[in-house]
Amino acid sequence: MDIYPNFTLVFQIANFLFLLFILNIILYRPIRKILGQRGNEVVSFQEMIEDFQGRSEKGAKTLEENMAGARSQGFKEKETLKSAGIEEEKMMLQQAISSAEERIGKAKGEIDQDTAQARRSLEEEVRAFSQELAEKILGRSI
C-alpha cells in the first residue's frame, strides 16, 4: 500500500491550522489573558499583604513603645506620688510631734506652776505652823 499525498491531506492541514487559529482566538488568548490578570492580581495581593504586614509590625512596635513609655511614665508618677506622700507623712508626723511637744510643754508648765504654788502654800503653812508651834513652845508671840 502506497501513501500518496492528495488533496485531503492539504485539507486536513488547512483544517487543523484553521481550528488552531480559531481556538487561539476564542479559547487560548482569553485564558492566557485571564491567567495573566490573575498572576498580576496575585502579585498585587502579595505586595498588599507585605505592605499590611509591615504596617501591622510597625503599629505593633509603636504600640509596644507607647506601652513602655506609659509604663515608665506611670512608674515615675507613682514614685513622685509616693515621695510626695512620704513628705506629707513626715510633715504630719512633725506637726504631731511639735503639737505633742507643745502640749507636753504646757502640761509641764502647768505642773511646775501648780508645784510652785503648792510649795508656796506649803511654805506659808509651814511658817504659820512653825510660828504657832514656836509661840506655843515659848509661850510668847514672835
Secondary structure, 3 states (H helix, E strand, C coil): CCCCCCHHHHHHHHHHHHHHHHHHHHHHHHHHHHHHHHHHHHHHHHHHHHHHHHHHHHHHHHHHHHHHHHHHHHHHHHHHHHHHHHHHHHHHHHHHHHHHHHHHHHHHHHHHHHHHHHHHHHHHHHHHHHHHHHHHHHCCCC
